[in-house]
């Protein structure tokens, strides 16, 4: 396998940097001082929870999660349930983190 020459690498780096700049900065300046329609604002509000849910689901669910048995696969799901209950009751990120770590630690001892 050949390696990439420095010139090719710099072209790729500049193209990636320019693309990221265009996609992140231009919309910010284009929408500055403008109010978005209510439906668009509501839809954009779903992005952070959806991204977080995707990250959590990726860690909790996997194709081979039951290969080691039912309980090793169920323990993280039960701990996530505890966190969801704590989140619903307290709406506190701190208590969610503490309860999640504690629940998972206790469940791994069983």
C-alpha positions in Angstrom: 0.0 0.0 0.0 1.3 3.4 -0.9 1.2 6.4 1.4 -0.4 9.7 0.7 2.0 12.5 -0.4 2.1 15.7 1.7 0.6 17.7 -1.1 -2.4 15.4 -1.4 -2.8 15.4 2.4 -2.8 19.2 2.4 -5.4 19.4 -0.4 -7.7 17.0 1.5 -7.1 18.9 4.8 -8.0 22.3 3.2 -11.0 20.9 1.5 -12.3 19.3 4.7 -11.6 22.5 6.6 -13.4 24.7 4.0 -16.4 22.4 4.0 -16.7 22.4 7.8 -16.4 26.1 7.8 -19.0 26.6 5.2 -21.4 24.1 6.9 -21.0 25.6 10.4 -20.3 29.3 10.0 -22.3 30.4 6.9 -25.7 29.3 8.3 -24.8 31.1 11.5 -24.2 34.4 9.7 -27.1 33.8 7.3 -29.6 33.3 10.1 -28.2 36.0 12.5 -31.0 38.3 13.7 -33.8 36.3 11.9 -36.6 34.5 13.6 -37.3 31.0 12.3 -40.8 29.6 11.9 -42.1 27.9 15.1 -42.2 24.5 13.4 -38.5 24.8 12.4 -37.5 25.8 15.9 -39.5 23.0 17.4 -37.9 20.5 15.0 -34.4 21.8 15.8 -35.1 21.4 19.5 -35.4 17.6 18.9 -31.8 17.3 17.6 -29.9 17.3 21.0 -32.1 14.6 22.6 -32.1 12.5 19.5 -28.3 12.7 19.2 -28.0 11.7 22.9 -30.5 8.9 22.5 -28.6 7.5 19.5 -25.3 7.6 21.5 -26.9 5.8 24.5 -28.8 3.3 22.3 -25.5 2.5 20.5 -23.9 1.6 23.9 -26.9 -0.3 25.3 -27.9 -2.3 22.2 -25.7 -4.4 20.0 -26.2 -7.5 17.8 -24.2 -9.8 20.1 -25.4 -8.5 23.4 -27.0 -11.8 24.5 -24.0 -13.9 23.6 -22.7 -13.9 27.2 -26.1 -14.6 28.6 -29.3 -12.9 29.6 -28.2 -11.1 32.8 -25.0 -9.5 31.4 -27.1 -8.1 28.6 -30.0 -7.0 30.8 -28.0 -5.3 33.5 -27.2 -2.2 31.5 -30.8 -2.0 30.3 -32.1 -2.2 33.9 -29.6 0.5 34.9 -30.8 2.6 32.0 -34.4 2.1 33.3 -33.3 3.3 36.7 -31.7 6.4 35.1 -34.9 7.1 33.1 -37.0 6.9 36.3 -34.6 9.2 38.2 -34.6 11.6 35.2 -38.3 11.7 35.1 -38.6 12.4 38.9 -35.7 14.8 39.5 -34.8 16.3 36.1 -31.2 16.4 37.5 -28.2 15.4 35.4 -26.2 14.9 38.6 -28.7 12.5 40.1 -29.0 10.6 36.8 -25.3 10.1 36.7 -25.1 9.0 40.3 -28.0 6.7 40.1 -26.8 5.2 36.8 -23.4 4.4 38.2 -24.8 3.0 41.4 -27.4 0.9 39.7 -24.9 -0.6 37.3 -22.4 -1.3 40.0 -25.0 -3.0 42.2 -26.3 -5.0 39.2 -22.9 -6.3 38.3 -22.5 -7.6 41.8 -25.6 -9.8 41.5 
